[in-house]
Amino acid sequence: MRTVELTPEMRSSAKSKSNRHGNIRNSITEGEGNFAGYLGEEIVLADIEGCTEHNTFKHDILMDRGDKLVRVEVKTKRRSVSPKSYYTCHVAATSKHQDPDIYVFCSVKISKNQPLEGWILGWMEREKFYEVARFVKKDQKDEDGFVQRADAYVLRIDELNPIDEL
């Protein structure tokens, strides 16, 4: 897990994209999480070398690894506190149509009267994620006590591949 500085440019870009996008189809929060989601993408674009924005229905970013382009889907969770290693990362069941090569997980801390903070938590190949993730139904608690707002696949942060290994 790595802290990433959220620059004014990153915040401005995320806000602009969020305002343009409006409600996302199948959004658990009916579009309320757009700003955090776009901040997560900005974190990855700023922190991981070779990444370019490529928003499609199936993935967010293309990562140039020399011999191939890797399709990246960024999953960002809003938090009111800094993430702990035993907190969970989620992929909503309604997002299973997405077809990235890898997921990169981020968190953003959005609290009243406190500065925004951002983290890139780790990553996992899509196929491996669905092999090891646990399915949690809507309204059930996951292992860190979070009540699911939709059916989702869940992994703890400490189960992800370290971001330094990407």
Summary of the structure (lengths in Angstrom):
residues: 166
radius of gyration: 14.8
end to end distance: 12.3
largest distance: 45.5
contacts: 501
relative contact order: 0.18
helix: 27%
strand: 33%
